[in-house]
Amino acid sequence: MPWDLVTLNSDTAQGYRNEGEVGIALHESGLSRGDVFITTKYSGFDGLDIPTAIRNSIDNIGTPYVDLYLIHNPRLAVPDIPTAWAEMEKVVDDGLAKSIGVSNFGVQDLEILLASAKIKPAANQILLHPYVYQQQAPIVKYAAEHGIIIEAYSALQPLTKEPSGPLDAPLNEIATRLGATTDQVLLAWTRAKGAVIVTTSSKKTRLEGYQDAGDIELSKEDIAVIDAAGALGEKRITARIGLRKFGVGVLVGVMVLGLCSYFGVRIDKSLWDLLLCSIVR
């Protein structure tokens, strides 16, 4: 399959509501169908089943087939993963997709799928960047062992949504030494982990810069430094999320106690213990 960092890839989904726009752009671009790799996803939107959803998707895009069709999330595989995957396999048999895969599937989800699959998933599209690498490492390893391509989305999130974190210093140092940009270094790290990168930008210069990241080779030391900074950032983000949840829990607890006091409702010990446990958790 022609997947690499510089492939012209249109990544859309039923749930994004942008398949029609992708079709218009493809038509107006003047590119032939074979010049563009089109991915779309089954998102369970409007309660549609897989056979109906894929036909709607190709009608929206205005193409007789898509190159890759994904189940957007394991919870959408209803009534269960084996049944949903059998429907995905029929999509290939019917010529509506050249390849099929999944998105956001974990190790256990893929184990269930592979136990009955006739067609192995071509790809698993997951969130992947240094601040989530520790939690995603098992699925990255499992996919590699079973010949399933990992597609990484939000690879640049540490720069776009988590700036001024532990990654800033090593990325800046490596970028300066290699004559690259920090986003190129981050993309090179993602590629070094064996993942295909799914990213976008509205600026042509940035897209060209992303393509140039394919020429950057990080040393083992560079990757190790980024891994270490990513692990530190992951701990900080996890702690921050935990504190936020705790704060919300305390607020909810105070409100419940206030309402109970106002209405003269007495909370017995078992219910109070349950409330405390929910706040701590």
N, C-alpha and C positions, 0 to 999 in steps of 0.2 A: 504493500500500500504506500502511496507517495506522501508519506508524512515526514516532514522535517520542519525545522524552525522557519523556513522561508516559504512553505507552501501557502498559497492563497486559499484560506479556509474561512468559509462562512459558517459561524457557529450560532445557531438560533434554537428556538424551542417553542413548543405549543403554548407554554405558559408565559413566554415573553411577549406574545402578541405582536411579533415583528416579522413573521414569515412572509407576509405580503410585501413588506418593504424590501426584504432580501430579494424576492422575486423581481420587483421593479428595478432594483439596483443591478441585478444580474442581466436583465434584458437591456437596460440602458447603457451598460458598460461596453457592449459589443463583444464581450468575451464568449467563446464557445463553452458549451456545457463542460467539456473535459478540462477546461482551464481552471475550474473552481471546484474545490472539495467542499461539499455541503453536508453539514451535520445539523440534525434537528433532534428534538427530544420528545418523548411521550411524557406529558406532565399531568395526565389525569384531568385535564381542564374540562370544565362543563360536564363532568361525569362521563366523558366519552371513553369507550374501550379502545384497545390498541388497534384493532382492524379499522375502526372508523377514524381514529385520530390520524393514522399515517396517511390515509387517503385524503383527509382534509388538509394535511400538511403539504403534500405534494401539489394539491390543487392551489393552495395559497401561494406556494413558491413558484408555481407554473413550470414544473419540471416533471418528467416522467418517473424519476427516482431520486433518492438521496444517496449520498455515499456512505453515510453512517447514521444509524438511528439508535438512540439511547433511551433507556428507562431512566428518567430524571432522578429518581430517588427510590430506595428499596421499599419504602412504605407505599409506593404507588403500584407495586407488583401485587395486584389483587386477582383472585382471592389468596394467592400465594406465589412465591417466586417461581417454582417449576411451571405452574400453569401460565403465568404471564410470559415466561421465557419461551414456552412452546408457541405462543401467539407471535412473539418476536421472530422466531424461526420461520414461521409461515410468511412473515413480511418479506424475508429473503427469498423464500420459495416462489412468492408471487411477483418477484422482480421489482418490488417497491423500494428496496434498500440493498445496496451492495454488501454492506457489513452492518452488524448490530453490536451493541455494547450496553454499558451501564454507566451510571453516574452516582457518586456518593455512596457506593457500596463498600462495606467493610469486609474483613476476612470471612466472618461467619456467613454473611450474605452470599459471597462468591462460592463458598463451600457448598451451600445448599443448591445454588444454581448449577455448578459443575457436576453435581451428583447425577443429574438427569439430562443435562444438555447434550444435544446432538451437534449444535454449532457453538463453539467456544466464543465468549465475548471478545471482540477485537480490541476493546478499550474500556477503561474505567476512568471517567473524568472526575477528578477530586480536587479539593482545596489543597494546595501545596506551596508552602514557602517556609523559610527557616523557623518562623515562630510557631509553626504547627508540625514541624518535621518529626519530632519525637512521637507524637500521637499517630502520625500517618505512616511512620516507618514500617510497621507490620504489614499494611496493605500494599505498600510499595514493594516490599520484599516478596510477598505472596504473589503479586501480579507478575513479577519478573520470573519467578519459579515456574509459573504456568503459561508463560508466553502471552500475557495480556498487557497491552500498552497502557501506561499511565499517562493521561492527559492532565496537565496541571493548569487549573484556573486560579485567578487572583495571585499570581506569582509575585507581583509587584506590590502587594498589600503592605509589606513592612515600610515601604517608602511613601505610599499614598495615604494610608490610614493609621499607621503606627510610627510616625516620624519621631526623631529624637530618642530613639531606643538604643539598646546595646549593639544593634547591627550597624549603626551609622559610622562608627570609627573604623571597623575593619573594611566595610564597603568603600569608604572614602580612601583609605590607604591603598587597597588593592586597585581601585579605579585609577588613582593617580599614578601608581607604578606601571600599570598596563596601558596607560593612555586611553582609558575607556570612561564611560559614565557609570554611575552607581547602578542604574537600572540594567545596563548591559551586564554588569558583574552578577547581579541577582539572577538574571535570565541564564547566564552561563552556569551558575550554581545549580539551578533547576535542571538544566540539560545534563549536568554531571551526575545527577541523581537518576538518570535514565528516563526522564519524563519528556513528553512532547508538550510544548508550551502553547496555551490558548490565551492570547491577549489581544488587545486592540487599542486604538487611539484615533482621535479625530484629526490628528496632525500628521501629515505625510513625513515630515522630518523625523518624528519619533518612530514611526513605523519602519523607516529606513534604518534608524539606529538599532531597533530591535533585531532586524535582519543581520546587522553587522555583529551582533552578539554571538552569532553562530561561529565566528572565527576566533572567539576568545577561549583559550584553554587555561583553566585554573589548575594550579598545582595542588597536590594532596594537602600541603600545609594551608593553602588558601581555603580549601573546602573545610578543613578541620577548624580553622578559626571562625568561619561563618557558622559552622555547626554549633560551636560552643556559644557564640553570641546569640544564636537563635534559641538554644536551650534556655539560656538565661532570660531572654525576652519572653519565652513561653511561660516560664515560672511566674514572671511578674504579671503577665496578662491574666493568667489563671487566678493569681491572688487578687488582682483587681476585680475580676468578675465575681469571685467569691465574696469579697467585701461588699460589692454592690448588691448581690443577692441577700447578704446578711442584713444590710441596711433596709432593703425593701421588706424583708421578713419582720424586722423589728417594728417598722412603721405599721405593717399590717397587724401585728400583735397588739400594738398600742391602740390602734383603732378598734380592734375587736374588744379589748378590755374596756375601752371607753364606752362603746355601745352597750356592752353588757351591764356596766355600772349605771348607765343612763336609764336602761329599761329594767333594772333590778334583776337581771339574770345572773344566777350564781353558777360559776364554772367549777365542776368537780375536778378532783386531782388528776384522774386519767385523761380528761380532755385538756387540762392545762399542760400535762406532760407531753401530750401529742402536739400541742401548739409550740411548745419550746423546742421539740425535736425538729419540727418543720422549719423553725427559724434558724436553728443551728445548721441544718442541712443546706 
